[in-house]
Amino acid sequence: MLSSVITTHSPHSSPPTSPTGIGPTSPRTEAHMSAQAKRQKYLRRILHFRQMDFEFAMWQMIYLLVAPQKVYRNFQYRKQTKNQFARDDPAFLVLLSVCLCASSVGFAFVLGLSFVGFLKFLLWVVCIDCISVGLCIATALWFITNRYLLISHRGQDVEWGYAFDVHLNAFFPILIILHVFQLILYMPIINRDSFLSTFFGDTLWLIAIGYYIYITFLGYSALPFLKRTVVLLYPPCVTLFCLYVLSVILNWNISRTVMHFYRYRVN
């Protein structure tokens, strides 16, 4: 009798069954269910502003400009406490959207856009520059890191939500440099037919894109199960600097080109 009870309750007697009760669940299925539940929770919280920690999100934005390493230490703490690297609070995304709206007003003033033109510009910046480009970059890096940079393919892997969070982190300094500082200096300094204007405008783009690459590198190097993450830093930086030198030699004012492109798109 005693042996039969022990056999019945042995942890090796039968694998766990799926929610439908048809068969055993696999780790991949459990991970998929967990990711889906996290995504649904995140989307539900977007509609509840009182549940968002805007003060902490503002702290992250400030430190992304002055000490981005501290932001990713918090991501590691979230993994220890909530078993996920990706954010579970959409407050950062909401504040980023507000910043995009505010900077778009400034662009509309500089470019002389109408109200309809302002709405078109806002949709372009949010849907294309931030979200669509971010989806492409996050998906590409998510695939590359999981395919080539994992220490072991049997352990943890990079969450897609974390990859998109890294993009949002890296996008915020670009927003400040190109949508605030560049906007202030565009009319008095950058919008001129001179080498100095080209040098100044292109240098702003060098700093902005360089910051994006660096913060992206920090995001993936903070994951303990990835190897050789330095490949996400040096090759892109070398390529960026070569393009910067070439644009300055050719006297190609990237800032003016982008402004003319935006004006063409909305008109």
Buried (B, 14 or more C-beta within 10 A) or exposed (E): EEEEEEEEEEEEEEEEEBEEEEEEBEEEEEEEEEBEEBEEEBEEBBEEEEEBEBEEBEBBBEBBEEEBEEBBEBBEEBBEEEEBBBBEBBBBBBBBEEBBEEBBEBBBEBBEBEEEBBBBBBEBBBEEBBBEEBBEBBBEBBEBBBEEBBEEEEEBBBBBBBBBBBBBBBBBBBBBBBBBEBBEBBEEBBBBEEEEBBBBBBBBBBBBBBBBBBBBBBBBBBBEEBBEBEBBBEEBBEEBEEBBEEBBEEEBBBBBEBBEEBBEEBE
